[in-house]
Amino acid sequence: MGKLILFPMHRTEKARIVQDLALQEEEIKMCLDDLEALNEHIVDLTAEYEMLLNRLCELQHIGEDKSD
């Protein structure tokens, strides 16, 4: 019979963990990119909302100086 060769389990487990960490890191980066894009979109929407609200206030004569 031949010799049974045992592979070191801790080495393969370490390699798998390192690979899993790299995958997790990539997923986190993608989520952060998505979050940044959403934040930029929210900033744009907020600015547009404020412009619309200001225009509505003008049309309703809200917030005008009436001391004239």
C-alpha atoms as an extended CHARMM CRD file, in Angstrom:
* protein
*
        68  EXT
         1         1  MET       CA              0.0000000000        0.0000000000        0.0000000000  PROA      1               0.0000000000
         2         2  GLY       CA              1.0920000000        3.5740000000       -0.6430000000  PROA      2               0.0000000000
         3         3  LYS       CA              1.5470000000        6.2760000000        1.9360000000  PROA      3               0.0000000000
         4         4  LEU       CA             -1.4190000000        8.4660000000        2.7430000000  PROA      4               0.0000000000
         5         5  ILE       CA             -0.5480000000       12.1250000000        2.2820000000  PROA      5               0.0000000000
         6         6  LEU       CA             -2.4140000000       14.4520000000        4.6130000000  PROA      6               0.0000000000
         7         7  PHE       CA             -2.9120000000       17.9900000000        3.4200000000  PROA      7               0.0000000000
         8         8  PRO       CA             -2.5590000000       20.6680000000        6.0800000000  PROA      8               0.0000000000
         9         9  MET       CA             -6.1130000000       21.7800000000        6.7700000000  PROA      9               0.0000000000
        10        10  HSD       CA             -5.1790000000       25.0420000000        8.4710000000  PROA      10              0.0000000000
        11        11  ARG       CA             -3.3460000000       26.2240000000        5.3400000000  PROA      11              0.0000000000
        12        12  THR       CA             -6.3000000000       25.5890000000        3.0640000000  PROA      12              0.0000000000
        13        13  GLU       CA             -8.6550000000       27.1180000000        5.6170000000  PROA      13              0.0000000000
        14        14  LYS       CA             -6.4590000000       30.2150000000        5.8470000000  PROA      14              0.0000000000
        15        15  ALA       CA             -6.4220000000       30.5180000000        2.0740000000  PROA      15              0.0000000000
        16        16  ARG       CA            -10.2060000000       30.1850000000        1.9560000000  PROA      16              0.0000000000
        17        17  ILE       CA            -10.6340000000       32.8130000000        4.6680000000  PROA      17              0.0000000000
        18        18  VAL       CA             -8.3060000000       35.2160000000        2.8560000000  PROA      18              0.0000000000
        19        19  GLN       CA            -10.3030000000       34.6710000000       -0.3340000000  PROA      19              0.0000000000
        20        20  ASP       CA            -13.5970000000       35.2020000000        1.5290000000  PROA      20              0.0000000000
        21        21  LEU       CA            -12.2150000000       38.4050000000        3.0600000000  PROA      21              0.0000000000
        22        22  ALA       CA            -11.3230000000       39.7090000000       -0.4070000000  PROA      22              0.0000000000
        23        23  LEU       CA            -14.8660000000       38.9620000000       -1.6130000000  PROA      23              0.0000000000
        24        24  GLN       CA            -16.3700000000       40.7140000000        1.4030000000  PROA      24              0.0000000000
        25        25  GLU       CA            -14.1140000000       43.7160000000        0.8630000000  PROA      25              0.0000000000
        26        26  GLU       CA            -15.2350000000       43.9850000000       -2.7700000000  PROA      26              0.0000000000
        27        27  GLU       CA            -18.8950000000       43.7650000000       -1.7400000000  PROA      27              0.0000000000
        28        28  ILE       CA            -18.3820000000       46.5130000000        0.8500000000  PROA      28              0.0000000000
        29        29  LYS       CA            -16.7250000000       48.7310000000       -1.7700000000  PROA      29              0.0000000000
        30        30  MET       CA            -19.6440000000       48.2050000000       -4.1600000000  PROA      30              0.0000000000
        31        31  CYS       CA            -22.1390000000       49.0570000000       -1.4060000000  PROA      31              0.0000000000
        32        32  LEU       CA            -20.2120000000       52.2080000000       -0.5070000000  PROA      32              0.0000000000
        33        33  ASP       CA            -20.2160000000       53.2530000000       -4.1690000000  PROA      33              0.0000000000
        34        34  ASP       CA            -23.9790000000       52.7000000000       -4.2910000000  PROA      34              0.0000000000
        35        35  LEU       CA            -24.3880000000       54.6900000000       -1.0870000000  PROA      35              0.0000000000
        36        36  GLU       CA            -22.3380000000       57.5680000000       -2.4990000000  PROA      36              0.0000000000
        37        37  ALA       CA            -24.4650000000       57.6280000000       -5.6540000000  PROA      37              0.0000000000
        38        38  LEU       CA            -27.6660000000       57.6350000000       -3.5920000000  PROA      38              0.0000000000
        39        39  ASN       CA            -26.3500000000       60.4460000000       -1.4230000000  PROA      39              0.0000000000
        40        40  GLU       CA            -25.5550000000       62.5550000000       -4.4880000000  PROA      40              0.0000000000
        41        41  HSD       CA            -29.0410000000       61.8790000000       -5.8440000000  PROA      41              0.0000000000
        42        42  ILE       CA            -30.6050000000       62.9190000000       -2.5300000000  PROA      42              0.0000000000
        43        43  VAL       CA            -28.5990000000       66.1680000000       -2.5610000000  PROA      43              0.0000000000
        44        44  ASP       CA            -29.8470000000       66.9200000000       -6.0880000000  PROA      44              0.0000000000
        45        45  LEU       CA            -33.4400000000       66.1080000000       -5.1740000000  PROA      45              0.0000000000
        46        46  THR       CA            -33.2440000000       68.2730000000       -2.0540000000  PROA      46              0.0000000000
        47        47  ALA       CA            -31.9500000000       71.2580000000       -4.0390000000  PROA      47              0.0000000000
        48        48  GLU       CA            -34.7400000000       70.8540000000       -6.5890000000  PROA      48              0.0000000000
        49        49  TYR       CA            -37.3120000000       70.4980000000       -3.8010000000  PROA      49              0.0000000000
        50        50  GLU       CA            -36.0980000000       73.7170000000       -2.1870000000  PROA      50              0.0000000000
        51        51  MET       CA            -36.3230000000       75.5850000000       -5.5150000000  PROA      51              0.0000000000
        52        52  LEU       CA            -39.8800000000       74.3540000000       -6.0340000000  PROA      52              0.0000000000
        53        53  LEU       CA            -40.8360000000       75.2370000000       -2.4700000000  PROA      53              0.0000000000
        54        54  ASN       CA            -39.3670000000       78.7300000000       -2.8300000000  PROA      54              0.0000000000
        55        55  ARG       CA            -41.3020000000       79.2430000000       -6.0690000000  PROA      55              0.0000000000
        56        56  LEU       CA            -44.5220000000       78.0970000000       -4.4120000000  PROA      56              0.0000000000
        57        57  CYS       CA            -43.9080000000       80.5310000000       -1.5630000000  PROA      57              0.0000000000
        58        58  GLU       CA            -43.4220000000       83.3240000000       -4.1070000000  PROA      58              0.0000000000
        59        59  LEU       CA            -46.6940000000       82.4400000000       -5.8250000000  PROA      59              0.0000000000
        60        60  GLN       CA            -48.5280000000       82.3410000000       -2.4880000000  PROA      60              0.0000000000
        61        61  HSD       CA            -46.8430000000       85.5520000000       -1.3000000000  PROA      61              0.0000000000
        62        62  ILE       CA            -45.3920000000       83.7650000000        1.7010000000  PROA      62              0.0000000000
        63        63  GLY       CA            -42.3100000000       85.1800000000        3.3240000000  PROA      63              0.0000000000
        64        64  GLU       CA            -42.3250000000       88.4940000000        1.4510000000  PROA      64              0.0000000000
        65        65  ASP       CA            -41.3930000000       91.6990000000        3.2330000000  PROA      65              0.0000000000
        66        66  LYS       CA            -44.7090000000       93.5770000000        3.6750000000  PROA      66              0.0000000000
        67        67  SER       CA            -43.1640000000       96.7940000000        5.0490000000  PROA      67              0.0000000000
        68        68  ASP       CA            -43.2900000000       98.4720000000        1.6090000000  PROA      68              0.0000000000
